[in-house]
C-alpha cells in the first residue's frame, strides 16, 4: 500500500511537470562513449523547428563529400524559395547563391529561403527533399523523425525527439568534421549586409563550438549545443524553452552538470565502467549498454554501479538548479523551465531499503546520504571525504562512514551520516549540483 501511494505521488509529480511545460525535452550525451548523462522526455515527440536545417546541411555536406556539388557552385533561386517567410536572406527569384554562402546563411541567419534553394538543388522539389531527409534520418538511426520541409517551418507532420536530434548532431560532427567548423560562425556578410548568429551559447559558454537554434510557436525555443572541456566533448539538446534566455541558461546548467559527472567518471574511481546510466546512443562513437554489469577487475578498487538486491527501492532525487554564472542570460523568475532541470541519474543501489519519496517529511534523526559503493574501503572513504568537503557549513556535522555489506563479495558503502532527514535531502541536492550522484538513506528502515 505504501509503495502504491509513493508511486502515485511520483506519477503526479511527473504529470505536474508535463503540465508546467508539455513541450520540454532534453538530453545530454558524452560523445566519445555515447553514454547518456541525462535525459528528460528524450523520446517524446516534439517539433524540431529550425533544428531541421541540421539535416538539410547534412545532405548538403554529403553532396560536397561525394563531389556532386562544390563550395563555389551557384544554386538557382526559384520563386517558391524567394517567397518563403522570415527569417530569410531576402533572395530574389532568378538570382543565385553559392553553396558556401548557403551553408553560412543556414547556420547564422537560419534563412528559410536558402533552405528551399538547397532542397530544390538536391531533391528537385522541397517535397521530394523532405522524403530524402526522412530516409536519411532512418539510415542514421533516427527512428521517430519525420521531415516534410527543409526549413522547420510549421507542419504538423514534421516531428522528432530530443534523442533523434542528438543523433543527428553527433553524426554531423563525426561524419563531416571538415564542415563542422561552419557551426561556430557568429556572423557573415552577404551582398554588403552583415548577419549575426542567434546562437549566443557559442559566444557565451566556454568551450561551446557549434550547432543550431530553432523556434516556432508550437515548439518553443530549441537548441542543440556541443562543447569541449579538458578534451571531453559533450552534446546536449534542449527543446521547448519558454524564452531564448531561459533555454540558454538551462542548456548551460545541463552542460555544466554533464562535464562535472563526466569528470568523475574519467577518474576511474567512480564506476566500474563508464556506463553508469546504462543508456547509450545507438550511433555515437560509444558502445551499446551491456546487458549485465561487468565484474570488478582483480586488484582494482572501483565503484560498483549496481548491486543486485531484492528489497531495494530506488529513490528519485531532485536537484535545485545551480546559481547562474555571470554572463549567462537569466529567464524570468516565473519561468517554469528553471524547475525542470535534470533529475540525477539513478544512484548506485545499496543493500538497505531506501524511502521512495520526492521530498522530506521532516526531521527524524538517523539519516544520511550514500555516494557510492566500492570494492575497496580506502576508495570508499576517499569519495565520502570528497563529498563531505563539498557540503556547506550548515551540514558540516555530517560524519564520514564506510559500511561493509555481508555477502560473498565485499562491498564498502561510502556515506555521510549523522544527519536528520531534511539535512540529508539538502546534502544530496547540494552534491547533485556538484556533479555527484547520491541517495538519501535511513539505516533504521
Sine and cosine of phi, psi and omega as CSV:
sin_phi,cos_phi,sin_psi,cos_psi,sin_omega,cos_omega
0.00,0.00,-0.70,0.71,0.01,-1.00
-0.88,0.48,-0.69,0.72,0.00,-1.00
-0.87,0.49,-0.64,0.77,0.01,-1.00
-0.89,0.46,-0.70,0.71,0.01,-1.00
-0.89,0.46,-0.68,0.73,-0.01,-1.00
-0.91,0.42,-0.66,0.75,0.04,-1.00
-0.91,0.41,-0.59,0.81,0.05,-1.00
-0.90,0.44,-0.65,0.76,0.04,-1.00
-0.89,0.45,-0.64,0.77,0.02,-1.00
-0.90,0.43,-0.69,0.73,0.02,-1.00
-0.89,0.46,-0.63,0.78,0.04,-1.00
-0.90,0.44,-0.63,0.78,0.02,-1.00
-0.89,0.46,-0.69,0.72,0.01,-1.00
-0.90,0.43,-0.65,0.76,0.01,-1.00
-0.89,0.45,-0.65,0.76,0.02,-1.00
-0.89,0.46,-0.66,0.76,0.04,-1.00
-0.88,0.48,-0.70,0.71,-0.01,-1.00
-0.89,0.45,-0.63,0.78,0.03,-1.00
-0.92,0.38,-0.56,0.83,-0.01,-1.00
-0.90,0.43,-0.61,0.79,0.03,-1.00
-0.40,-0.92,1.00,0.06,-0.08,-1.00
-0.93,0.37,-0.18,0.98,-0.02,-1.00
-1.00,-0.05,-0.14,0.99,-0.14,-0.99
-0.95,0.31,0.66,-0.75,0.15,-0.99
-0.37,-0.93,0.47,-0.88,0.01,-1.00
-0.37,-0.93,0.42,-0.91,0.10,-0.99
-0.46,-0.89,0.59,-0.81,0.04,-1.00
-0.77,-0.63,0.77,-0.63,-0.12,-0.99
-0.76,-0.65,0.72,-0.69,0.22,-0.97
-0.98,0.20,0.93,-0.38,-0.19,-0.98
-0.91,0.42,-0.65,0.76,-0.07,-1.00
-0.91,0.42,-0.73,0.68,-0.04,-1.00
-1.00,0.04,-0.38,0.93,-0.09,-1.00
0.99,0.13,0.04,1.00,-0.06,-1.00
-0.96,0.28,0.69,-0.72,0.06,-1.00
-0.99,0.11,0.92,-0.39,-0.02,-1.00
-0.99,0.11,-0.39,0.92,0.03,-1.00
-0.34,-0.94,0.61,-0.80,0.09,-1.00
-0.52,-0.85,0.72,-0.69,0.08,-1.00
-0.66,-0.75,0.91,-0.42,-0.04,-1.00
0.83,0.56,0.49,0.87,-0.15,-0.99
-0.92,0.39,-0.35,0.94,-0.02,-1.00
-0.94,-0.35,0.20,0.98,0.04,-1.00
-1.00,0.06,0.56,-0.83,-0.07,-1.00
-0.94,0.35,0.75,-0.66,0.01,-1.00
-0.66,-0.75,0.26,-0.97,0.10,-1.00
-1.00,-0.01,0.77,-0.64,-0.08,-1.00
-0.97,0.24,-0.39,0.92,-0.12,-0.99
0.80,0.61,-0.66,-0.75,-0.11,-0.99
-0.97,0.24,-0.03,1.00,0.20,-0.98
-0.88,0.48,-0.35,0.94,0.11,-0.99
-0.78,0.62,-0.61,0.79,-0.10,-1.00
-0.90,0.43,-0.29,0.96,0.11,-0.99
-0.90,0.44,-0.61,0.79,0.05,-1.00
-0.96,0.30,-0.61,0.79,0.09,-1.00
-0.83,0.55,-0.69,0.72,0.02,-1.00
-0.94,0.34,-0.59,0.81,0.04,-1.00
-0.84,0.54,-0.73,0.68,-0.02,-1.00
-0.93,0.37,-0.55,0.84,0.07,-1.00
-0.93,0.37,-0.69,0.73,0.06,-1.00
-0.87,0.49,-0.61,0.79,0.02,-1.00
-0.89,0.46,-0.64,0.76,0.03,-1.00
-0.92,0.39,-0.60,0.80,0.07,-1.00
-0.91,0.41,-0.64,0.77,-0.03,-1.00
-0.91,0.42,-0.64,0.77,-0.05,-1.00
-1.00,0.02,0.02,1.00,0.11,-0.99
1.00,0.07,0.05,1.00,0.01,-1.00
-0.97,0.22,-0.22,0.98,0.11,-0.99
-0.63,-0.77,0.31,-0.95,0.06,-1.00
-0.73,-0.68,0.36,-0.93,-0.07,-1.00
-0.88,0.48,-0.51,0.86,-0.07,-1.00
-0.99,-0.13,0.10,0.99,0.03,-1.00
-0.93,0.36,0.66,-0.75,0.02,-1.00
-1.00,0.03,0.75,-0.67,0.02,-1.00
-0.96,-0.29,0.77,-0.64,-0.03,-1.00
-0.96,0.28,0.53,-0.85,0.00,-1.00
-0.96,-0.26,0.88,-0.47,0.00,-1.00
-1.00,0.06,0.20,-0.98,0.06,-1.00
-0.90,0.44,-0.60,0.80,0.02,-1.00
-0.91,0.42,-0.68,0.73,0.03,-1.00
-0.89,0.45,-0.70,0.71,-0.04,-1.00
-0.90,0.43,-0.42,0.91,-0.05,-1.00
-1.00,0.07,-0.02,1.00,-0.04,-1.00
-0.90,0.43,0.57,-0.82,0.01,-1.00
-0.96,0.29,0.28,-0.96,0.03,-1.00
-0.92,0.40,0.40,-0.92,0.15,0.99
-0.98,0.21,0.54,-0.84,-0.11,-0.99
-0.38,-0.92,0.15,-0.99,0.03,-1.00
-0.99,-0.13,-0.08,1.00,0.02,-1.00
0.88,0.47,0.72,0.69,0.07,-1.00
-0.94,0.34,0.52,-0.85,0.02,-1.00
-0.99,-0.15,0.64,-0.77,0.05,-1.00
-0.84,0.54,0.70,-0.72,-0.02,-1.00
1.00,-0.05,-0.21,0.98,0.05,-1.00
-1.00,0.06,-0.14,-0.99,0.03,-1.00
-0.56,-0.83,0.25,-0.97,0.03,-1.00
-0.59,-0.81,0.64,-0.77,0.00,-1.00
-0.95,0.30,0.36,-0.93,0.01,-1.00
-0.86,0.51,-0.70,0.72,-0.03,-1.00
-0.90,0.43,-0.67,0.75,0.07,-1.00
-0.90,0.43,-0.56,0.83,0.04,-1.00
-0.90,0.43,-0.65,0.76,0.05,-1.00
-0.87,0.50,-0.75,0.66,-0.02,-1.00
-0.90,0.43,-0.60,0.80,0.00,-1.00
-0.90,0.43,-0.60,0.80,0.03,-1.00
-0.95,0.30,-0.67,0.74,-0.05,-1.00
-0.94,0.33,-0.73,0.69,-0.13,-0.99
-1.00,0.03,-0.77,0.64,-0.11,-0.99
-1.00,-0.06,-0.31,0.95,-0.12,-0.99
0.82,0.58,0.74,0.68,-0.16,-0.99
-0.97,0.25,0.88,-0.47,-0.02,-1.00
-0.94,0.33,-0.56,0.83,0.02,-1.00
-0.91,0.41,-0.61,0.79,0.00,-1.00
-0.94,0.34,-0.57,0.82,0.05,-1.00
-0.86,0.52,-0.64,0.76,0.02,-1.00
-0.94,0.33,-0.60,0.80,0.08,-1.00
-0.84,0.55,-0.73,0.68,0.01,-1.00
-0.90,0.43,-0.70,0.72,-0.02,-1.00
-0.86,0.52,-0.70,0.71,-0.02,-1.00
-0.94,0.35,-0.56,0.83,0.01,-1.00
-0.93,0.37,-0.58,0.81,-0.06,-1.00
-1.00,-0.06,-0.56,0.83,-0.11,-0.99
-0.90,-0.43,-0.09,1.00,-0.04,-1.00
1.00,0.02,-0.68,0.73,0.08,-1.00
-0.56,-0.83,0.35,-0.94,0.00,-1.00
-0.92,0.40,-0.57,0.82,0.03,-1.00
-0.88,0.48,-0.74,0.67,0.02,-1.00
-0.90,0.43,-0.60,0.80,0.00,-1.00
-0.90,0.43,-0.61,0.79,0.06,-1.00
-0.86,0.52,-0.62,0.78,0.05,-1.00
-0.92,0.38,-0.62,0.79,0.07,-1.00
-0.89,0.45,-0.64,0.77,0.01,-1.00
-0.89,0.46,-0.71,0.70,-0.01,-1.00
-0.91,0.42,-0.65,0.76,0.04,-1.00
-0.89,0.46,-0.64,0.77,0.04,-1.00
-0.92,0.39,-0.59,0.81,0.04,-1.00
-0.85,0.52,-0.70,0.72,0.02,-1.00
-0.89,0.45,-0.66,0.75,-0.02,-1.00
-0.89,0.45,-0.55,0.83,-0.03,-1.00
-0.99,0.11,-0.12,0.99,-0.02,-1.00
1.00,-0.05,0.55,0.83,0.06,-1.00
-0.93,-0.36,1.00,0.03,-0.21,-0.98
-0.97,0.24,-0.29,0.96,-0.14,-0.99
-0.98,-0.21,-0.53,0.85,-0.19,-0.98
-0.90,0.44,0.70,-0.71,0.11,-0.99
-0.82,-0.58,0.79,-0.61,0.04,-1.00
-0.94,-0.34,0.69,-0.72,0.09,-1.00
-0.88,-0.47,-0.40,0.92,0.01,-1.00
-0.60,-0.80,0.16,-0.99,-0.11,-0.99
-1.00,-0.05,-0.13,0.99,-0.16,-0.99
-0.95,-0.30,-0.51,0.86,-0.12,-0.99
0.99,-0.11,0.08,1.00,0.08,-1.00
-0.87,0.49,0.40,-0.92,-0.16,-0.99
-0.80,0.61,0.77,-0.63,0.11,-0.99
-0.36,-0.93,0.88,-0.48,-0.07,-1.00
-0.86,0.50,-0.37,0.93,-0.01,-1.00
-1.00,0.00,-0.03,1.00,-0.02,-1.00
-0.99,-0.16,0.98,-0.20,-0.12,-0.99
-0.70,-0.71,0.31,-0.95,-0.02,-1.00
-0.38,-0.92,-0.18,-0.98,0.14,-0.99
-0.70,-0.71,0.30,-0.96,0.06,-1.00
-0.88,0.48,-0.61,0.79,0.01,-1.00
-0.91,0.42,-0.68,0.74,0.03,-1.00
-0.89,0.46,-0.64,0.76,0.02,-1.00
-0.92,0.39,-0.54,0.84,0.09,-1.00
-0.92,0.40,-0.66,0.75,0.05,-1.00
-0.85,0.52,-0.73,0.68,0.00,-1.00
-0.88,0.47,-0.68,0.73,-0.01,-1.00
-0.87,0.49,-0.71,0.70,-0.02,-1.00
-0.91,0.42,-0.66,0.75,0.01,-1.00
-0.92,0.40,-0.57,0.82,0.09,-1.00
-0.86,0.51,-0.70,0.71,-0.01,-1.00
-0.93,0.37,-0.67,0.75,-0.10,-1.00
-0.98,0.19,-0.61,0.79,-0.10,-1.00
-1.00,0.09,-0.47,0.88,-0.06,-1.00
-0.72,-0.70,0.87,0.48,-0.01,-1.00
-0.87,0.48,-0.45,0.89,-0.02,-1.00
-0.95,0.30,-0.33,0.94,0.02,-1.00
-0.95,-0.31,-0.20,0.98,-0.03,-1.00
-0.86,0.52,-0.48,0.88,-0.02,-1.00
-0.83,0.56,-0.46,0.89,0.00,-1.00
-0.87,0.50,-0.50,0.87,-0.08,-1.00
-0.94,0.33,-0.19,0.98,0.05,-1.00
-1.00,-0.09,-0.01,1.00,-0.04,-1.00
-0.91,0.41,0.76,-0.65,-0.04,-1.00
-0.98,-0.21,-0.32,0.95,0.06,-1.00
-0.33,-0.94,0.42,-0.91,0.15,-0.99
-0.47,-0.88,0.43,-0.90,-0.05,-1.00
-0.94,-0.34,0.78,-0.62,0.01,-1.00
-0.77,-0.63,0.89,-0.46,0.01,-1.00
0.78,0.63,0.71,0.70,0.11,-0.99
1.00,0.03,-0.12,0.99,-0.01,-1.00
-0.94,-0.33,0.79,-0.62,0.03,-1.00
-1.00,-0.05,0.78,-0.63,0.00,-1.00
-0.93,-0.37,0.71,-0.70,-0.03,-1.00
-0.96,-0.29,0.53,-0.85,-0.07,-1.00
-0.95,0.30,0.54,-0.84,0.14,-0.99
-0.99,0.17,-0.20,0.98,-0.16,-0.99
-1.00,0.05,1.00,0.05,-0.02,-1.00
-0.96,0.29,-0.38,0.93,-0.01,-1.00
-0.89,0.45,-0.60,0.80,0.02,-1.00
-0.90,0.44,-0.55,0.84,0.03,-1.00
-0.98,0.21,-0.63,0.78,-0.26,-0.97
-0.97,-0.25,-0.34,0.94,-0.04,-1.00
-0.99,-0.16,0.85,-0.53,-0.05,-1.00
-0.87,0.49,0.84,-0.55,0.03,-1.00
0.99,-0.11,-0.26,0.97,0.02,-1.00
-0.94,0.35,0.72,-0.69,-0.06,-1.00
-0.73,-0.69,0.27,0.96,0.15,-0.99
0.50,-0.87,-0.13,-0.99,-0.03,-1.00
0.99,-0.15,-0.60,-0.80,-0.46,-0.89
-0.62,-0.78,0.51,-0.86,0.16,-0.99
-0.96,-0.29,0.22,-0.98,0.05,-1.00
-0.29,-0.96,0.50,-0.87,0.05,-1.00
-0.36,-0.93,0.76,-0.65,0.38,-0.92
-0.68,-0.74,0.27,-0.96,-0.07,-1.00
-0.87,0.50,-0.61,0.79,-0.05,-1.00
-0.94,0.34,-0.45,0.89,-0.09,-1.00
-1.00,-0.08,-0.47,0.88,-0.24,-0.97
0.98,0.20,-0.21,-0.98,-0.08,-1.00
-1.00,-0.02,0.88,-0.48,-0.03,-1.00
-0.95,-0.33,0.41,-0.91,0.13,-0.99
-0.34,-0.94,0.62,-0.79,0.19,-0.98
-0.89,-0.45,0.80,-0.60,-0.09,-1.00
-0.72,-0.70,0.69,-0.72,0.13,-0.99
-0.89,-0.46,0.64,-0.77,-0.01,-1.00
-0.60,-0.80,0.47,-0.89,0.00,-1.00
-0.84,-0.54,0.71,-0.71,0.07,-1.00
-0.59,-0.81,0.80,-0.60,0.00,-1.00
0.79,0.61,0.65,0.76,0.06,-1.00
0.98,0.18,0.02,1.00,0.00,-1.00
-0.95,-0.32,0.76,-0.65,0.01,-1.00
-0.97,-0.23,0.75,-0.66,0.06,-1.00
-0.84,-0.54,0.64,-0.77,0.03,-1.00
-0.88,-0.48,0.73,-0.68,0.02,-1.00
-0.70,-0.72,0.57,-0.82,0.09,-1.00
-0.83,-0.56,0.76,-0.65,0.11,-0.99
-0.84,-0.54,0.74,-0.67,0.00,-1.00
-0.79,-0.61,0.60,-0.80,0.12,-0.99
1.00,0.04,0.38,0.92,0.05,-1.00
-0.88,0.47,0.52,-0.85,0.01,-1.00
-0.98,0.22,-0.53,0.85,0.07,-1.00
-0.63,-0.77,0.32,-0.95,0.07,-1.00
-0.89,0.46,-0.60,0.80,-0.02,-1.00
-0.92,0.39,-0.74,0.68,-0.03,-1.00
-0.93,0.37,-0.57,0.82,0.09,-1.00
-0.87,0.49,-0.72,0.70,-0.03,-1.00
-0.92,0.40,-0.64,0.77,0.04,-1.00
-0.89,0.46,-0.69,0.72,0.01,-1.00
-0.90,0.43,-0.67,0.74,0.04,-1.00
-0.87,0.50,-0.70,0.72,0.02,-1.00
-0.87,0.49,-0.64,0.77,0.04,-1.00
-0.89,0.46,-0.71,0.70,-0.02,-1.00
-0.90,0.43,-0.66,0.76,0.03,-1.00
-0.90,0.43,-0.68,0.73,0.03,-1.00
-0.84,0.54,-0.73,0.68,-0.02,-1.00
-0.92,0.38,-0.61,0.79,0.03,-1.00
-0.88,0.48,-0.70,0.72,0.02,-1.00
-0.92,0.40,-0.61,0.79,0.01,-1.00
-0.90,0.44,-0.71,0.71,0.01,-1.00
-0.92,0.40,-0.68,0.73,-0.03,-1.00
-0.90,0.43,-0.56,0.83,0.01,-1.00
-0.92,0.39,-0.57,0.82,0.07,-1.00
-0.92,0.40,-0.65,0.76,0.02,-1.00
-0.88,0.47,-0.64,0.77,-0.09,-1.00
-0.93,0.36,-0.28,0.96,-0.02,-1.00
-0.97,0.26,-0.29,0.96,0.03,-1.00
0.99,0.12,-0.08,1.00,0.01,-1.00
-0.94,-0.33,0.20,0.98,-0.09,-1.00
-0.98,-0.21,-0.66,0.75,0.04,-1.00
-0.63,-0.78,0.38,-0.93,0.01,-1.00
-0.91,0.42,-0.50,0.86,0.11,-0.99
-0.55,-0.84,0.15,-0.99,-0.18,-0.98
-0.95,0.32,-0.24,0.97,-0.13,-0.99
-1.00,0.02,0.96,0.28,-0.01,-1.00
-0.98,0.19,-0.34,0.94,-0.01,-1.00
-1.00,-0.02,-0.41,0.91,-0.06,-1.00
0.97,0.23,0.13,0.99,-0.05,-1.00
-0.85,-0.52,0.83,-0.56,-0.05,-1.00
-0.79,-0.62,0.57,-0.82,0.12,-0.99
-0.95,0.31,0.73,-0.68,-0.11,-0.99
-0.93,0.38,-0.52,0.86,-0.12,-0.99
-0.87,-0.50,0.46,0.89,0.08,-1.00
-1.00,0.00,-0.15,-0.99,0.01,-1.00
-0.97,0.25,-0.14,0.99,-0.08,-1.00
-1.00,-0.05,-0.10,-1.00,-0.03,-1.00
-0.98,-0.18,0.19,-0.98,0.11,-0.99
-0.96,0.29,0.44,-0.90,0.02,-1.00
-0.90,0.44,0.73,-0.68,0.02,-1.00
-0.93,0.38,0.46,-0.89,-0.03,-1.00
-0.95,0.31,-0.51,0.86,0.02,-1.00
-0.75,-0.67,0.53,-0.85,0.01,-1.00
-0.90,0.43,0.60,-0.80,0.05,-1.00
-0.96,0.29,0.61,-0.80,0.03,-1.00
-0.95,0.32,0.54,-0.84,0.02,-1.00
-0.86,0.51,0.65,-0.76,0.02,-1.00
-0.95,0.31,0.54,-0.84,0.01,-1.00
-0.87,0.50,0.72,-0.70,0.04,-1.00
0.99,0.11,-0.18,0.98,0.00,-1.00
-1.00,-0.03,0.33,-0.94,0.03,-1.00
-0.79,-0.62,1.00,0.08,-0.13,-0.99
-0.92,-0.39,0.40,-0.92,0.06,-1.00
-0.95,0.30,0.74,-0.67,0.01,-1.00
-0.99,0.10,0.92,-0.39,-0.09,-1.00
-0.95,0.33,-0.38,0.92,-0.03,-1.00
-0.49,-0.87,0.73,-0.69,0.11,-0.99
-0.85,-0.53,0.82,-0.57,-0.04,-1.00
-0.96,0.30,0.88,-0.48,0.07,-1.00
-0.67,-0.74,0.39,-0.92,-0.04,-1.00
-0.99,-0.15,-0.27,0.96,-0.11,-0.99
-0.94,-0.34,-0.04,1.00,-0.11,-0.99
-0.94,0.35,0.67,-0.74,0.20,-0.98
-0.89,-0.45,0.87,-0.49,-0.06,-1.00
-0.98,0.21,0.73,-0.68,0.00,-1.00
-1.00,0.09,0.66,-0.75,0.12,-0.99
-1.00,-0.05,0.93,-0.36,-0.06,-1.00
-1.00,-0.10,0.79,-0.62,0.07,-1.00
-0.99,-0.11,0.39,-0.92,-0.03,-1.00
-0.72,-0.69,0.68,-0.73,0.07,-1.00
-0.98,0.21,0.55,-0.84,-0.01,-1.00
-0.91,0.41,0.64,-0.77,0.02,-1.00
-0.95,0.32,0.30,-0.95,0.01,-1.00
-0.89,0.46,0.63,-0.78,-0.01,-1.00
-0.98,0.22,0.72,-0.69,-0.01,-1.00
-0.95,0.32,0.42,-0.91,0.08,-1.00
-0.89,0.45,0.62,-0.79,0.00,-1.00
1.00,-0.03,-0.10,1.00,0.05,-1.00
-0.96,-0.28,0.77,-0.64,-0.07,-1.00
-0.90,0.43,0.58,-0.82,-0.04,-1.00
-0.91,-0.41,0.74,-0.68,0.07,-1.00
-0.97,0.25,0.06,-1.00,-0.02,-1.00
-0.93,0.37,0.36,-0.93,-0.05,-1.00
-0.90,0.44,-0.43,0.90,-0.04,-1.00
-1.00,-0.02,0.01,1.00,-0.10,-1.00
-0.92,0.38,0.92,-0.40,-0.07,-1.00
-0.91,0.42,-0.34,0.94,-0.05,-1.00
-0.89,0.45,-0.42,0.91,0.01,-1.00
-0.93,0.37,-0.35,0.94,0.02,-1.00
-1.00,0.01,0.00,1.00,-0.08,-1.00
-0.95,-0.32,0.36,0.93,0.02,-1.00
-0.88,0.48,0.44,-0.90,-0.16,-0.99
-0.78,0.63,0.68,-0.74,0.27,-0.96
-0.96,0.29,0.52,-0.85,-0.02,-1.00
-0.94,0.35,0.39,-0.92,0.06,-1.00
-0.90,0.44,0.43,-0.90,-0.02,-1.00
-0.81,0.58,0.78,-0.63,-0.04,-1.00
-0.97,0.26,0.25,-0.97,0.08,-1.00
-0.89,0.46,0.68,-0.74,-0.04,-1.00
-0.96,0.29,0.50,-0.87,0.12,-0.99
-0.89,-0.46,0.15,-0.99,0.00,-1.00
-1.00,0.02,0.09,1.00,0.06,-1.00
-0.98,-0.20,0.37,-0.93,0.06,-1.00
-0.97,0.22,0.74,-0.68,-0.03,-1.00
-0.93,-0.37,0.69,-0.73,0.02,-1.00
-0.92,0.40,0.82,-0.57,-0.04,-1.00
-1.00,-0.02,1.00,0.02,-0.16,-0.99
-0.51,-0.86,0.61,-0.79,-0.01,-1.00
-0.99,0.11,-0.50,0.87,-0.05,-1.00
-0.71,-0.70,0.50,-0.87,0.05,-1.00
-0.94,0.35,0.45,-0.89,0.02,-1.00
-0.97,-0.23,-0.08,1.00,0.03,-1.00
0.64,-0.77,0.17,-0.98,-0.03,-1.00
-0.93,0.36,0.62,-0.79,0.07,-1.00
-0.55,-0.84,-0.12,0.99,0.04,-1.00
0.98,0.19,0.40,-0.92,0.07,-1.00
0.97,0.24,0.32,0.95,-0.04,-1.00
-0.98,-0.20,0.22,-0.98,0.04,-1.00
-0.21,-0.98,-0.10,-1.00,0.08,-1.00
-0.78,-0.63,0.60,-0.80,0.08,-1.00
-0.94,-0.33,0.77,-0.64,-0.07,-1.00
-0.93,-0.38,-0.03,1.00,0.04,-1.00
0.15,-0.99,0.19,-0.98,0.06,-1.00
-0.67,-0.74,0.83,-0.56,-0.14,-0.99
-0.87,-0.50,0.29,-0.96,0.13,-0.99
-1.00,-0.01,0.00,1.00,-0.01,-1.00
-0.72,-0.69,0.75,-0.66,-0.07,-1.00
-0.92,0.40,-0.61,0.79,-0.03,-1.00
-0.90,0.44,-0.65,0.76,0.02,-1.00
-0.93,0.37,-0.59,0.81,0.06,-1.00
-0.89,0.45,-0.68,0.73,0.00,-1.00
-0.92,0.40,-0.61,0.79,0.00,-1.00
-0.89,0.46,-0.71,0.71,0.00,-1.00
-0.93,0.37,-0.64,0.77,0.05,-1.00
-0.88,0.47,-0.63,0.78,0.04,-1.00
-0.91,0.42,-0.66,0.75,0.03,-1.00
-0.89,0.46,-0.65,0.76,0.03,-1.00
-0.91,0.42,-0.67,0.75,0.01,-1.00
-0.88,0.47,-0.61,0.79,-0.01,-1.00
-0.91,0.42,-0.38,0.92,-0.07,-1.00
-1.00,-0.02,-0.08,1.00,-0.02,-1.00
-0.99,0.11,0.43,-0.90,0.00,-1.00
-0.96,0.29,0.25,-0.97,-0.01,-1.00
-0.87,0.49,-0.47,0.88,0.02,-1.00
-0.88,0.48,-0.46,0.89,-0.04,-1.00
-0.94,-0.33,0.33,0.95,-0.07,-1.00
-0.92,0.40,-0.24,0.97,0.00,-1.00
-0.98,0.22,-0.07,1.00,0.02,-1.00
-0.88,0.47,0.63,-0.77,-0.01,-1.00
-0.93,-0.37,0.70,-0.71,0.03,-1.00
-0.95,0.31,0.73,-0.68,0.00,-1.00
-0.66,-0.75,0.76,-0.65,0.10,-1.00
-0.90,-0.43,0.90,-0.43,-0.12,-0.99
-0.93,-0.38,0.75,-0.66,0.00,-1.00
-0.99,-0.11,0.76,-0.65,0.02,-1.00
-1.00,0.08,0.41,-0.91,0.08,-1.00
-1.00,0.05,0.58,-0.81,0.03,-1.00
0.54,-0.84,0.08,-1.00,-0.04,-1.00
-0.91,0.40,-0.47,0.88,0.02,-1.00
-0.93,-0.36,0.82,-0.57,0.01,-1.00
-0.95,0.31,0.77,-0.64,0.04,-1.00
-0.75,-0.67,0.78,-0.62,-0.01,-1.00
-0.93,-0.36,0.88,-0.48,-0.08,-1.00
-1.00,-0.05,0.80,-0.60,0.00,-1.00
-1.00,0.02,0.88,-0.48,-0.11,-0.99
-0.68,-0.74,0.38,-0.92,0.24,-0.97
-0.88,-0.48,0.85,-0.53,-0.10,-1.00
-0.84,-0.54,-0.15,-0.99,-0.02,-1.00
0.94,0.33,0.60,0.80,0.02,-1.00
-0.87,-0.49,0.46,-0.89,0.20,-0.98
-1.00,0.10,0.07,-1.00,-0.15,-0.99
-0.89,0.45,-0.72,0.70,0.00,-1.00
-0.88,0.48,-0.66,0.75,0.03,-1.00
-0.90,0.45,-0.64,0.77,-0.01,-1.00
-0.88,0.47,-0.68,0.73,0.01,-1.00
-0.92,0.39,-0.65,0.76,0.05,-1.00
-0.89,0.45,-0.66,0.75,0.01,-1.00
-0.88,0.47,-0.68,0.73,-0.03,-1.00
-0.91,0.41,-0.67,0.74,0.04,-1.00
-0.88,0.47,-0.66,0.75,0.01,-1.00
-0.89,0.46,-0.67,0.74,0.00,-1.00
-0.93,0.37,-0.60,0.80,0.05,-1.00
-0.87,0.49,-0.66,0.75,0.03,-1.00
-0.89,0.45,-0.44,0.90,0.02,-1.00
-1.00,0.04,0.03,1.00,0.04,-1.00
1.00,-0.05,0.14,0.99,0.00,-1.00
-0.98,-0.19,0.63,-0.78,0.10,-1.00
-1.00,0.07,0.57,-0.82,0.02,-1.00
-0.39,-0.92,0.22,-0.98,0.16,-0.99
-0.60,-0.80,0.54,-0.84,0.01,-1.00
-0.99,0.14,0.69,-0.73,-0.03,-1.00
-0.77,-0.63,0.44,-0.90,0.17,-0.99
-0.76,-0.65,0.96,-0.29,-0.10,-1.00
-0.91,0.42,-0.26,0.97,-0.02,-1.00
-0.99,0.16,-0.17,0.99,-0.06,-1.00
-1.00,-0.01,0.00,0.00,0.00,0.00
